[in-house]
């Protein structure tokens, strides 16, 4: 009788263990890391959608070497201290078994954003024109330049406002629109009266400007300086 009871207890214990093993859920390191990366990608897409989006790559710099074991399918939550996008960020990963908190730990994350943007293909010096000989629209990592890149080759000519290295995105604050009148260039000065009479003489621009800008010009004929309005390319009008 005692042997039968002992045998039943052993069988019950083995059955309980088998039920426990069936109800246990194991999440491998690879699946765990994939879930974290997918959450970060989803969060990043929302953060950068106002900047035109992009292709996202997530690199976790200190992923722990662990397998997750829970009774139920674990819930993974990835949170940051900021709502905005950071290319380098410290995030907190929390693990829950149903609604029961299990553990949490920090991870260092490098989030890369790739997009087709205007890039230099050769070094560009200050005041040099941006042309198809020194620039090209190509895929580049722009995570640290969100909102500052140029996505297509400009229709209006651009000029570099600083030296630009080779193979880097050309940012909006690296360039300016090429002026219609360049400083120290030879231009046409049009003297225009109230009666719409016009006299055109050769002159020199003492300042650069675009159409509508007021600049100083010097008449080569009269050797005098006048206030003029840029009225066309290489042209300024003086009202008399």
Helices and strands as residue ranges (DSSP letters): H 2-23, E 25-27, H 29-48, G 49-51, E 55-60, E 68-70, E 74-80, E 88-97, E 100-120, E 135-141, G 143-145, E 158-160, G 172-174, E 175-177, E 186-192, E 198-205, E 214-219, E 225-232, E 235-239
